Amino acid sequence: MVEKTSLDLQETRKQLQLATDKPVLLFFGFVRTYKGLIFIKDSLEIIISEGQEVHLIITGEFWENPKKFESQIKCEDLTNYVLFPSNFLLLR
């Protein structure tokens, strides 16, 4: 279910505790293995290793158990960069 809010971009960043000076990558929709989420994670590692700081938000409906991907994020020390909101996002 998508809830419409009156939050603007800055207020949304504040609510999600995202820095305003860092880019945000968004993976949104049906989260399935064939859509390449693992490649986004690998790309995120490269971006961070090159000294860039970004946030990755993964939100949508997981068709597989998200715990496997979440554990990979933890093992590779990416938890400060990846956010799994429990509900869908909608900005006006």
C-alpha positions as CSV (number, residue, x, y, z in Angstrom):
1,M,0.0,0.0,0.0
2,V,1.4,3.4,-1.0
3,E,0.6,6.2,1.4
4,K,0.6,9.7,0.0
5,T,2.3,12.3,2.2
6,S,2.8,16.0,2.0
7,L,6.5,15.6,2.8
8,D,9.0,17.4,0.5
9,L,12.4,16.1,-0.4
10,Q,14.3,17.7,2.5
11,E,11.7,16.6,5.1
12,T,11.8,13.0,3.7
13,R,15.6,12.9,3.9
14,K,15.2,14.1,7.5
15,Q,12.6,11.5,8.4
16,L,14.8,8.7,6.8
17,Q,17.9,10.2,8.5
18,L,19.7,10.7,5.2
19,A,22.3,13.4,4.8
20,T,21.3,16.2,2.5
21,D,24.7,16.4,0.9
22,K,24.9,12.8,-0.4
23,P,23.3,11.3,-3.5
24,V,20.5,8.8,-3.0
25,L,20.1,5.7,-5.2
26,L,16.7,4.1,-5.2
27,F,15.8,0.5,-6.0
28,F,12.0,0.5,-6.0
29,G,9.4,-2.1,-7.0
30,F,9.3,-5.8,-7.1
31,V,12.6,-7.0,-5.6
32,R,13.6,-10.1,-7.5
33,T,17.0,-11.7,-8.1
34,Y,16.9,-11.4,-11.8
35,K,16.6,-7.6,-11.5
36,G,20.2,-7.3,-10.5
37,L,20.1,-6.1,-7.0
38,I,23.4,-7.9,-6.3
39,F,25.0,-5.7,-9.1
40,I,23.8,-2.6,-7.4
41,K,25.4,-3.8,-4.1
42,D,28.6,-4.5,-5.9
43,S,28.5,-1.1,-7.6
44,L,27.8,0.6,-4.2
45,E,31.0,-1.1,-2.9
46,I,33.0,0.4,-5.7
47,I,31.6,3.8,-5.3
48,I,32.4,3.8,-1.6
49,S,35.9,2.4,-2.2
50,E,36.5,5.4,-4.5
51,G,35.7,7.8,-1.6
52,Q,32.2,8.7,-2.6
53,E,29.4,8.5,-0.1
54,V,25.9,7.7,-1.2
55,H,22.7,6.2,0.3
56,L,21.0,3.2,-1.3
57,I,17.3,2.8,-0.5
58,I,15.8,-0.6,-1.3
59,T,12.0,-0.6,-1.0
60,G,9.3,-2.6,-2.6
61,E,8.0,-6.1,-2.4
62,F,10.6,-8.8,-1.9
63,W,9.7,-12.0,-3.8
64,E,12.4,-13.9,-2.1
65,N,13.5,-13.7,1.6
66,P,15.2,-10.3,2.1
67,K,17.3,-11.7,5.0
68,K,19.8,-13.2,2.6
69,F,20.5,-9.8,1.0
70,E,20.4,-8.0,4.3
71,S,23.0,-10.4,5.7
72,Q,25.3,-9.7,2.7
73,I,24.9,-6.0,3.4
74,K,25.9,-6.6,7.1
75,C,28.9,-8.9,6.2
76,E,30.3,-6.4,3.7
77,D,29.9,-3.5,6.2
78,L,27.5,-1.5,4.1
79,T,24.8,-1.0,6.7
80,N,25.6,2.7,7.0
81,Y,24.8,3.2,3.3
82,V,21.8,0.9,2.7
83,L,18.2,1.5,4.0
84,F,15.3,-0.9,3.9
85,P,12.2,1.2,4.7
86,S,9.3,-1.0,5.9
87,N,6.8,0.8,3.7
88,F,6.8,2.3,0.2
89,L,7.9,5.8,-0.4
90,L,6.0,8.4,-2.3
91,L,7.1,12.0,-2.8
92,R,4.9,14.7,-4.2
